[in-house]
């Protein structure tokens, strides 16, 4: 397809894809495993070979071991496979495949239990809950200084850190309590995070790559707008230089285009329903579970799938346009 010539451009407008894949091996491996799971399922749709479906489950099981974000992927996978079963697209024996990722979780959790006495998959759950989700929720009602003081108090009142189970349970419980006390605010943060997941240009990744000493900050456009309105925002943007600003605009346009093509793909009835649903399942899961901190770096994991859906949607749109022009010319 001629649309494949646009692939280099699609990669160029997502610098986080290159930066993270050449600097962090785990991100490259995670992306590879998810895309292989996706391709295996696509092959099953085309060829109806059971081995492709089993490979789909195997790739996901390996991906779970790479990044804890997939710890619950087996739940939507199981629901999806039950749906496929009732549509007579898979056999009863295939219903065991969604359990593959769960087996990875259970095996690693048991291994952690033998080392710590606490049956858990990853300690990142508590860390992310407090450092990102709970912290951002607190910032809705408190100043940064007050928020830091509240979080510091949670750590100071924690049980003996040598009792890992009690320590982790305390952190998780306190983080959950903060979120439950402001559910509307957290829903707003989650919604913003999901939108940002698709639109973020990857400023943090670009600056971290070009300037190794860059530590990042929370003083973005919103901060400067609150401080001094449009004049402050303009001064802030001018500090980046014209080349970066122009490149940022190109990236944003590319992100909006790719999101539009993904939505078009989901409603294109010429594309098999199963292919559209597995795309939605994997992209939607990663988008939802990155939470309020949704950013370009988390989109890396499913970017190949977005490119796949974008290219197929573009092909479909161009084909419709060509057919329409052919009919018009022959009329």
N, C-alpha and C positions, 0 to 999 in steps of 0.2 A: 504494500500500500504506500502511496506517495506521502501519506501523513507521517510515516516513519522518519522522513527527513526532518521533521520538527522535533525529534527526540533530543538532539544536542541542545536545542533552545530550551526545552523543558527542564533539562538538567541544569542549565546555566542560571535559570531563574530561581533555583533552590540551592543557594550556597551551603546551607546547613548539611545538605546531603553529602557533599564532597568533604566538608570540614570534619564532620563526625566520623565518616567512614574511613578517613585516612588517619585520624588521630585516636579514635576509641574503637578497639577491635570488637568489643561486646556489641556495640551498636550495629556494626557491619554484619556480624554473625546473626544477630537477632533479626535484622531486616531480611537476610538471606533465608533463614529458616521459615519466617512467616510467608515470604513470597513462594517458597517451594511448597508449602502447605497449600497455598492458593492455587498454584499451577497444577498440583496433583489432583485437586478437586476438579479443576477445569478439564484435565485429561480424562477424568472419570465421566464427566458429562458427555464428552465427545466420543469416547471409546467404550464406555460401559464395562471397564475392567476393574474387578474388585481390588486388585493390587494397588491401583492408583488411590483408591479410597483409604486403604490401610496405610499407605505412605503419607496421605494427608494427616492422619492421626499421629503417625510417628514424628513427622516434622513438627507438629504442634507440641508434642510431648518434649521434644528437644528444645523448642523455643521457650517453654516454661522454665526449663533449667537455666536458661540464659538470662531471663529477666522476670522478676516476680510479678510484674503487672499482669501477666497471663494466668495468675493463680486460679481465677474463676472462669476461664474461657470454656471449660468443659460444660458449664451450665447452659449458655446459649447454644453451644454446639449440640448438646443433647436434645434441646428443644427443636433445633433445626433438623436433626436427623429423624426425630419422631415425625415431624412434618413431611419429610421426604418419604418416610415409610408409608404413611397414609396416602401419599400420592403415588405409591408403588414405584418409586424411583430407586429404592434400595431394598435389600433383603433383610430379614430379621437378624441374621448374623452380623450385619453391619452396625447394628445399634450399640455394639460394644466399643466401637471406635472412639466416640467422644470421651470414653473413660480413660483413654491413653494419657491425656494431660493430667487427669486426676491422679493416676498411678505415679507420675513423676512427682507431684506435690506430696503425696503420702510417703514415698520412699525418701525424699529429701527431708521431710519433716521428722521422720523416724530417725534418720541419721543425726539430725540436730538434737533430737531427744537423747540419743546415746552420749552426746558430747556435753549437753547443757542441763539435761533433766527437764527440759521444757519442749513439748511437742509443738513445734512451730516451723513455718516455712522460711521466713526471712524477718530479721529485725528491722528491715527498712520500713515495714508497715508502720511501726510506732514513730520512727524518725520522720517520715514524710507527713504523717498525720499531724504531728505537732509543729514541725518546722515550716510547713506550707499550708495545709488545709486549715488547721486550727488558728495558726498565726494570722492568715489573711482574714479569717472570720472575726477575730478580735480587733483587727485594724478597722473594721467597719464602724466600731463604736469607741475605740480607744486610740490614743496617740501612740506613735511608735515606741516611745519611752515606757508608757504604761503597759503596752503589749509585751515588751521584752521583760518587764518586771514580773508580769503574771506567769510567763513561761519559765522564767528563772526560778520562781517560787515552786512551780510544779516539779522541777528537777531537784530542788533542794529538799523538798518534803518527800521525795521518793524513798522507798525502802532500800535496804542495803543492796548495792549494785551487784554484789557477789551472788545474791539470790536472783538470778536472771529472770526467772518466771514471774516473781513478784514485782520486780522492777519494770518489766515489759508490760505487765497487766496494768500497773499503775499509770504508766504513760499513755497507754491506749485508752484506758477508761477516762482519764482527764481530758484527753484530746477529743474523744467522742462527746463528752459532756458539753464542751465548749460549742461544738457544732450543733448539738441538739437544742441548746439554749437560744440559738438564732438560726432556725431552719430557713426562714425566708431569705435572710442575708446569704446563707450558704448556697441556696438555689440560684440566687443572682450571680454569685461568684462562679458556680459551676457552669452556668449558661455562658458567661463571659469567657471562661476558660475554653469551652467547646468552640466558640466562635474564633477565638484567638488561635486555637489549634490549626485551623484551616487558613487563617489570614496572616499570621505572624511572619515577618520577613526574615527573622533570625538575627536581629541586631546583636544580641548577646554572643552568639556563636561567631559572627563575623569579627567583632571587636576582640574577643578572646583569642581568635586565631591570628589576627594581625598585630595585636598588642598583648603579648604574654602576661604583662603586669596588670592588665585590666581585671578588676575585681567585680565589676557589675554594680548597679545601684537601682533604686526604685524610682529615680527621678526622671521619668519619661515625659511624654507629651502631656498626660493628664496632670502630673505634678506641676509643670510649668504653667499650664492653663489656669490652675487654681491659684498659682502664685501671682501671675501678672497678665492673664488673658492672652490674646492673640499676639501681642507684642513680645511677650516672654517666650511664647512658643516659637515665633519666627527667629528670635535670637538664638534659641536652643538649636533649631534646625540648621541655621547658618553655620553653627560651630562644626558641623560634620563635613562641610564642603560640598560644592555643586555635584561632582561626580558621584559621591555616595547618595546624595538626595535623588538624583536621576535614576540611579540603579535601584534604589528603594522603591521608587514609583513603578519601575518595570517589574520588580518582584511582586509587588502588590497586585498589579494588573494580571500577572501570571497566576497568582494564587486565586484571584476571583474567577478567572477563566477556567482554571482546573476544577474549582468547586462547582461552577455552573455546568461543566461537562459531566461531572460525577452525578449531579442531580438529573441531568438529561439522560444519562446512562441508566439510571434507576427506573426511569419511566419509559424506556425504549422497549416496546413489546416484541420487537424483532430479535432481541437478545434473550436467550433462555432465562426463564425465571430463576432457576437454580444458580446460574452464574451471577445474576444481579443480587440474589440474597446472600451468597457467600461473600461477595464484595462488601455489602452493607454490614454483614456480621463482623468481619475483621476490622474494617475501617471504623465502624461505629463503636466497637468495643474499645479499641485503643483511644479513640476520641473521648469517650465517656470516662474511662478509668485514668486518664491523665489529670482529670479534675480541674480545679481552679488554676493550676499552673500550666495549663495547655499552651505549648509553644512550638515553634518550628522544629526544635530538636526531637520532639516526640513524634512528629509527623514523618520523620525519616523511616520509621519501621514499616509504614504502609505506603510510602511514596511510590514504590514500583506498582502497587495496586492502583493508586490514583492515576498513574501514567497509563496503565493498561486500560482502565475505564475511560480516561480522557481520549486516548487514541481511538478506541472503538466507537466512542460517541461521536468524535470528529469525523471518522469514516462514514458513520451512518448519516450524519447531517449532510456531508458532501455528496453522498450517494443519492439522497433524496433530492438535493438541489440539481444534480446532474440529470436525474430521471425527469424532474419537473421541466427542465429546460429542453430535454429531448422531446417530451410530449408536446410542449409549446411550439417547438420548431416544426414538428410533423403535422401540426393542426392546420 
